[in-house]
Amino acid sequence: MANKYIVDLTAAEQEELYRLIKQGKPSARKVARAHMLLQATEGATDEEIAATLRVGLSTVHRTRQRFVEEGLMNALTERRRLGTRAKLDGKQEAFLVALACSTPPTGRKRWTMQLLADRLVALQLVEAVSDETVRRVLKKNDLKPWQRKEWCIPSVSPDFVWHMEDVLDLYAEPYEERRPQVCFDESPVQLISETRHPLPTRPGQPARYDYEYRREGTANLFLFVQPLCGWRHVNVTARRTKYDFAMQMQELVDVHFPEADVIRLVVDNLNTHTPAALYETFTPAEARRITRKLEFHYTPKHGSWLNMAECEFAVLTEQCLDRRIPHITTLCQEITAWQAARNAKQTRINWRFNTTDARITLKRLYPSASSEARLPKKGRRRVA
């Protein structure tokens, strides 16, 4: 018996279906329908298509019918069959979304699809619901309760604001040879050696490293970066005490910028990053000589992201340190080579965040702005 619905794809439609199949992004059902239409236009019968793709005859027939009556896009699109209804109504979906955003039950780290489905049943909102239905509803609402992100949540205080604006104003100032801007930070590094020799890269096969490794201790990196000049310097030490910090400051003043009148230094609030460390290490006269040439600008607490040295550390980790380095000697050699190449190019940091942006983007962090918003209109002061 001749088929009532004849599929005759144009060359453009066939090309579109082949592109859809090769993308790897569409759903399996949409890809299967694309194969059905391509085989149908080549003259295959419904029985042959169903046997090849392992689908039902009714599915092949419906796909043909929708292509003839409604066009290519509707034939590929999933549509709820007549007579069926959504698993969850609007109120049930809203409750599910709110539940997924709530605190997980005691003893559980996070909500899972099955836990959410069981809770809906336990609350007698539905008689039964599958975890797949829960997953689809959450996907539609762009919710992923199984994921968590670590985030820096600053405290709303005037102290945070003034430290932030102090650093941002410094970054906005032009370059001055006698008053250089330098950002300073430190970071620990774990030394790791291999327990077995890695297998080298081959055609069609990436390098292979054994999951076992041997810890060889730790080291510490002190990093200076001058963003406006594209200069950076990294020192590798075994520790990160106040003595080590004081020695870095002495090197900064006497070796790197001996001709500077004052060095405007951006540091975070680590307990060793204080002029008192110099007085614990050197004689009072020497400590005072060094501190006279240093102008400290501290980033706010929970605001170390304002230190551009962290940007440089991110590049250092990505380009050099993201591997197993066994010895501190090797670490020094690798960092020295990375540092020399980057300084030769004078790679600068393009910092775009300024005080004006902060007052717009981080308006909620400004206590005066938030308190002004809470005042009634007649209680607000008029600014000329």
C-alpha positions in Angstrom: 0.0 0.0 0.0 1.4 3.4 -1.0 2.2 5.8 1.8 -0.2 8.7 2.0 2.5 11.1 3.3 5.4 11.5 0.9 8.6 13.1 2.2 10.5 15.0 -0.5 13.2 17.1 1.1 14.9 19.9 -0.9 18.7 20.1 -1.1 18.7 22.9 1.5 16.5 20.9 3.9 18.8 17.9 3.6 21.8 20.0 4.3 20.2 21.5 7.3 19.3 18.0 8.7 22.9 16.7 8.1 24.2 19.8 10.0 21.8 19.2 12.8 22.9 15.6 13.1 26.6 16.5 13.2 26.2 19.2 15.8 26.0 16.9 18.8 23.8 19.4 20.7 20.2 18.6 19.7 18.2 16.0 21.7 18.3 12.3 20.7 14.6 12.5 19.6 15.2 15.4 17.3 18.2 13.6 15.7 16.1 10.4 15.3 13.4 12.4 13.5 16.1 13.9 11.2 17.2 10.4 10.3 13.6 9.3 9.7 13.1 12.2 7.2 16.4 11.6 5.4 15.7 7.9 5.0 12.1 8.6 3.9 13.2 11.0 1.2 15.5 8.2 -0.1 12.5 5.9 -0.5 12.7 3.8 2.6 9.4 2.4 3.9 8.1 3.0 7.4 8.9 -0.6 8.4 12.5 -0.3 7.1 13.0 3.1 9.0 11.5 1.7 12.2 13.7 -1.4 12.0 16.9 0.7 11.3 16.3 3.3 14.0 14.5 0.9 16.4 11.5 3.1 16.8 7.8 2.4 16.5 5.9 2.5 13.3 3.5 5.1 14.7 6.5 7.4 15.4 7.6 7.2 11.8 4.1 7.8 10.5 3.5 10.8 12.8 6.9 12.4 11.7 5.9 11.9 8.0 2.5 13.5 8.6 3.8 16.5 10.5 6.4 17.2 7.8 3.8 17.1 5.0 1.1 19.1 7.0 3.2 21.5 9.1 6.7 21.7 7.6 10.2 20.6 8.5 10.7 22.5 11.8 7.4 21.2 13.3 8.3 17.7 12.3 11.5 17.9 14.3 10.0 19.6 17.3 8.7 17.6 20.3 5.0 18.2 21.0 2.8 16.8 23.7 0.3 14.4 22.3 -3.3 15.2 22.4 -5.1 13.9 25.4 -2.1 14.1 27.7 -1.5 16.7 30.4 1.6 18.2 32.1 2.9 16.1 35.0 2.9 19.2 37.3 0.6 22.2 37.1 1.7 25.8 37.5 1.4 25.8 41.3 3.2 22.5 41.7 6.0 23.7 39.5 6.3 26.9 41.5 6.5 25.0 44.8 9.1 22.6 43.3 11.3 25.6 42.3 11.0 27.2 45.7 11.8 23.8 47.3 14.9 23.4 45.2 16.1 26.8 46.3 15.6 26.0 50.0 18.0 24.4 52.5 18.4 20.6 51.9 17.1 18.2 54.6 19.2 17.4 57.6 22.0 14.9 56.8 22.2 15.9 53.2 24.7 18.1 51.5 22.3 19.2 48.6 19.0 18.4 47.0 18.9 15.6 44.5 16.2 14.9 41.9 14.9 11.9 43.8 14.9 13.8 47.1 12.8 16.6 45.5 10.4 14.0 44.0 10.0 12.2 47.3 9.3 15.5 49.1 6.5 16.4 46.7 4.9 13.1 47.3 5.4 13.3 51.1 3.7 16.7 51.2 0.8 15.2 49.2 1.2 17.7 46.4 1.2 14.9 43.9 0.4 11.2 44.0 3.6 10.2 42.2 6.3 12.0 40.2 9.5 10.8 38.7 13.0 12.3 39.1 13.1 12.8 35.4 10.0 15.1 35.6 11.7 17.0 38.4 14.9 17.4 36.3 12.9 18.8 33.3 11.1 21.3 35.4 14.3 22.5 37.0 16.1 22.6 33.6 13.2 24.8 32.2 13.7 27.2 35.1 17.6 27.1 34.8 18.1 25.6 38.3 20.8 23.2 39.3 20.5 22.5 43.0 23.3 19.9 42.9 25.8 22.7 42.2 27.4 25.1 44.6 29.8 28.0 44.0 32.3 29.5 46.3 31.9 33.3 46.3 33.5 36.2 48.0 30.7 37.9 49.9 32.0 41.2 51.3 30.6 42.7 54.5 28.7 46.0 53.9 30.7 48.5 55.8 32.3 52.0 55.3 35.7 50.3 55.9 35.3 48.1 52.9 34.2 51.1 50.7 37.1 53.4 51.6 39.7 50.8 51.2 38.3 49.8 47.8 38.1 53.4 46.5 41.6 54.1 47.8 43.0 51.3 45.7 40.9 52.1 42.7 41.9 55.8 42.7 45.5 54.7 42.9 45.1 52.5 39.8 43.5 55.5 37.9 46.6 57.7 38.4 49.1 58.0 35.5 52.6 56.5 35.6 55.2 58.4 37.5 58.8 57.1 37.4 59.7 58.5 40.8 56.4 57.2 42.4 55.8 53.8 40.9 52.7 51.7 41.6 53.5 48.1 42.7 51.2 45.3 43.6 52.5 42.6 46.0 51.1 39.3 47.0 52.2 35.8 48.0 51.0 32.3 47.3 51.9 28.8 48.5 53.0 26.1 46.1 53.0 22.3 46.7 56.0 20.4 45.4 55.0 17.1 43.8 57.0 14.4 42.1 55.9 11.4 40.0 55.9 7.8 41.3 55.9 6.4 37.8 57.2 7.7 34.5 54.5 9.4 32.5 53.7 8.1 29.0 54.5 10.6 26.3 52.1 12.1 23.8 51.5 10.0 20.6 49.3 10.6 17.5 45.7 10.2 18.7 46.7 9.8 22.3 47.4 12.5 24.9 50.2 12.3 27.5 49.2 10.0 30.4 50.1 10.7 34.1 49.6 8.2 36.9 47.1 9.4 39.5 49.5 8.6 42.3 52.1 11.2 43.3 54.6 12.0 46.0 54.5 15.2 48.1 57.9 16.8 48.3 57.0 19.7 50.7 55.9 23.2 50.0 57.3 26.5 48.9 56.1 30.1 48.9 56.0 32.6 46.1 56.4 36.4 46.6 55.3 38.3 43.5 55.8 42.0 42.6 54.0 43.4 39.6 54.1 46.9 38.1 50.9 47.0 36.0 51.6 50.2 34.1 55.1 49.1 32.9 54.6 45.4 32.3 57.2 44.3 34.9 57.0 41.5 37.4 59.3 39.7 39.7 58.8 36.5 41.6 60.9 35.2 44.5 60.7 31.6 45.7 61.2 31.0 49.4 60.7 28.1 51.8 58.6 30.1 54.2 56.3 33.1 54.5 57.1 34.7 57.9 57.4 38.3 58.8 61.1 38.1 58.3 60.6 36.9 54.7 58.2 39.8 54.1 60.7 42.3 55.5 63.4 41.0 53.3 61.1 41.3 50.2 60.4 45.0 51.1 64.2 45.7 51.5 64.8 44.1 48.1 62.0 46.2 46.6 63.4 49.4 47.9 67.1 48.8 47.4 67.3 46.6 44.3 64.3 47.2 42.1 63.5 50.9 42.8 66.5 52.5 44.4 65.8 55.9 42.6 62.2 56.1 43.6 61.0 58.8 46.0 58.2 56.6 47.2 56.8 53.3 46.2 53.0 53.1 46.3 52.4 49.5 47.4 49.1 47.6 47.1 48.9 44.6 49.6 46.2 42.6 51.2 45.4 42.4 54.9 47.6 39.3 55.8 49.0 39.6 59.3 52.6 39.6 58.0 52.0 42.5 55.6 52.7 45.3 58.0 55.5 47.8 58.5 55.8 46.3 62.0 57.5 43.3 60.4 60.4 45.4 59.4 60.9 46.6 62.9 61.0 43.0 64.1 63.6 42.2 61.5 65.9 45.2 61.2 67.3 47.8 63.5 65.0 50.8 64.0 67.1 53.0 61.8 67.0 50.5 58.9 63.4 49.7 59.3 62.5 53.4 59.3 64.6 54.0 56.2 62.7 51.4 54.3 59.2 52.4 55.5 59.8 56.0 54.5 60.0 54.9 50.9 56.8 52.7 51.1 53.3 54.0 50.9 51.0 51.1 51.9 47.5 50.8 50.2 45.6 47.9 51.7 42.8 46.1 49.9 39.6 45.7 51.9 39.0 42.6 53.9 37.4 40.0 51.6 38.4 42.2 48.7 41.9 40.8 47.8 40.5 40.5 44.2 41.3 44.3 44.0 45.0 43.5 44.1 46.3 43.2 40.5 49.0 40.8 41.7 46.2 38.1 41.9 45.7 38.6 38.1 49.4 37.9 37.6 49.3 34.9 39.8 46.4 33.5 37.8 48.5 33.8 34.6 51.6 32.3 36.3 49.5 29.3 37.5 47.9 28.8 34.1 51.1 29.1 32.0 53.7 27.7 34.3 52.7 26.1 37.6 49.7 23.9 36.5 51.8 20.7 36.5 53.8 18.5 38.9 57.1 20.2 39.9 59.2 18.1 42.3 62.0 20.4 43.6 62.3 24.0 44.7 65.4 24.3 42.4 63.3 23.3 39.4 60.5 25.6 40.5 63.0 28.6 40.5 64.3 27.7 37.1 60.8 27.4 35.5 59.5 30.6 37.1 62.7 32.6 36.1 62.2 31.5 32.5 58.5 32.4 32.5 59.2 35.8 34.1 62.0 36.7 31.7 59.8 36.0 28.6 56.8 37.9 30.0 59.0 40.9 31.0 60.6 40.9 27.6 57.1 41.4 26.0 56.3 44.0 28.7 52.8 42.5 29.1 50.6 44.8 31.0 47.4 44.4 33.0 44.4 46.2 31.4 42.5 47.1 34.6 39.1 48.6 33.6 37.2 48.7 37.0 37.2 52.2 38.5 35.5 54.2 41.3 32.7 55.3 39.0 31.9 51.7 38.1 32.1 50.6 41.7 29.5 53.2 42.8 27.1 51.8 40.2 27.9 48.1 40.2 28.5 47.8 43.9 26.0 50.4 45.1 24.6 48.0 47.7 28.0 48.0 49.5 27.7 51.7 50.1 26.1 52.2 53.5 25.2 55.9 52.9 23.5 55.0 49.6 21.5 52.1 51.1 20.5 54.2 54.1 19.5 57.1 51.8 17.3 54.7 49.9 15.5 53.6 53.1 14.6 57.2 54.1 11.2 58.7 53.1 11.3 61.3 50.4 10.8 64.2 52.8 13.8 63.0 55.0 16.3 62.9 52.2 18.8 65.8 51.8 18.8 67.7 48.6 22.2 67.9 47.0 22.9 70.9 44.8 
